[in-house]
Amino acid sequence: MNEKLKIVKGSANVFRDMGEKDTDVKQTKALLAAEIIRILDKEKLSVRAAEKVSGYNYSDFSRIRNAELTRFTIDKLMMITNALNRKVTVKISVSKYRGSNLNHAV
């Protein structure tokens, strides 16, 4: 196949690029889950060991490892991260979507 591929610059949010709803929430959850997995890997913690260390159920860690994040809120993922002896720092930046136009009713 000699098809030309078109290169498109993404938005840095794969959920937005795929046209999903609640993209910022999903992206934030995914980033927090990735950090939790990174901590578990660095500390060589199984899901059962993570349960003992954090007090959160091993099934939560299993779901996080499998990217099953629908049951989690952002604050719960932050609390799990804190329970693994890590501090979460949040930086908020708000910007307008490209091409968006709000019509204000008067």
C-alpha positions as CSV (number, residue, x, y, z in Angstrom):
1,M,0.0,0.0,0.0
2,N,1.3,3.4,-1.0
3,E,-1.4,5.5,0.7
4,K,-0.3,8.9,1.9
5,L,-0.9,9.4,5.6
6,K,-2.2,12.7,6.7
7,I,-0.5,14.0,9.8
8,V,-2.8,15.9,12.1
9,K,-1.8,17.7,15.3
10,G,-3.7,16.4,18.3
11,S,-5.1,18.5,21.1
12,A,-3.0,16.7,23.7
13,N,-6.2,15.1,25.0
14,V,-6.9,11.8,23.2
15,F,-10.5,11.7,24.5
16,R,-11.2,15.1,22.8
17,D,-9.5,14.0,19.6
18,M,-11.8,10.9,19.5
19,G,-14.9,13.1,20.0
20,E,-15.9,11.7,23.4
21,K,-17.8,13.5,26.1
22,D,-16.4,14.8,29.4
23,T,-12.9,14.8,27.9
24,D,-11.2,16.9,30.5
25,V,-12.5,14.7,33.3
26,K,-11.4,11.5,31.5
27,Q,-8.0,13.0,30.7
28,T,-7.5,13.9,34.4
29,K,-8.5,10.5,35.6
30,A,-6.2,8.8,33.1
31,L,-3.2,11.0,34.2
32,L,-3.9,10.2,37.9
33,A,-4.3,6.5,37.1
34,A,-1.0,6.5,35.2
35,E,0.7,8.1,38.2
36,I,-0.8,5.5,40.6
37,I,0.5,2.7,38.3
38,R,3.9,4.3,38.2
39,I,4.0,4.4,42.0
40,L,3.0,0.7,42.2
41,D,5.6,-0.2,39.7
42,K,8.3,1.9,41.4
43,E,7.6,0.5,44.8
44,K,7.1,-3.0,43.4
45,L,3.6,-3.2,45.0
46,S,1.1,-5.9,44.0
47,V,-2.6,-4.9,44.2
48,R,-2.8,-6.8,47.5
49,A,0.3,-5.0,48.9
50,A,-1.1,-1.7,47.8
51,E,-4.3,-2.5,49.7
52,K,-2.3,-3.1,52.9
53,V,-0.2,0.1,52.4
54,S,-3.1,2.4,51.5
55,G,-6.2,1.0,53.1
56,Y,-8.0,1.0,49.7
57,N,-9.4,-2.3,48.4
58,Y,-7.2,-4.3,46.1
59,S,-10.0,-4.3,43.5
60,D,-9.6,-0.5,43.2
61,F,-5.9,-1.0,42.3
62,S,-6.9,-3.8,39.9
63,R,-9.4,-1.6,38.1
64,I,-6.8,1.2,37.9
65,R,-4.2,-1.1,36.4
66,N,-6.8,-2.2,33.8
67,A,-7.8,1.4,33.1
68,E,-11.4,0.8,34.2
69,L,-11.8,4.3,35.6
70,T,-15.6,4.9,35.3
71,R,-16.2,4.0,39.0
72,F,-13.6,6.6,40.1
73,T,-14.0,10.3,40.7
74,I,-11.0,12.6,40.4
75,D,-11.0,13.2,44.1
76,K,-10.9,9.4,44.9
77,L,-7.9,8.9,42.6
78,M,-6.2,11.8,44.3
79,M,-7.0,10.3,47.8
80,I,-5.6,7.0,46.6
81,T,-2.4,8.7,45.5
82,N,-2.2,10.5,48.8
83,A,-2.6,7.1,50.6
84,L,0.4,5.9,48.7
85,N,2.4,8.7,50.4
86,R,2.4,11.0,47.5
87,K,1.2,14.6,47.2
88,V,-0.8,15.7,44.2
89,T,-0.4,19.2,42.9
90,V,-3.0,20.6,40.6
91,K,-2.4,23.5,38.1
92,I,-5.5,24.8,36.4
93,S,-5.4,26.6,33.1
94,V,-8.6,27.6,31.3
95,S,-8.6,28.5,27.7
96,K,-11.1,28.8,24.9
97,Y,-11.5,25.9,22.5
98,R,-10.4,26.7,19.0
99,G,-13.4,27.8,16.9
100,S,-15.8,28.0,19.8
101,N,-18.3,30.8,19.9
102,L,-20.6,31.5,22.8
103,N,-23.8,33.3,21.9
104,H,-25.1,35.2,24.9
105,A,-28.8,35.7,25.3
106,V,-29.7,39.2,26.4
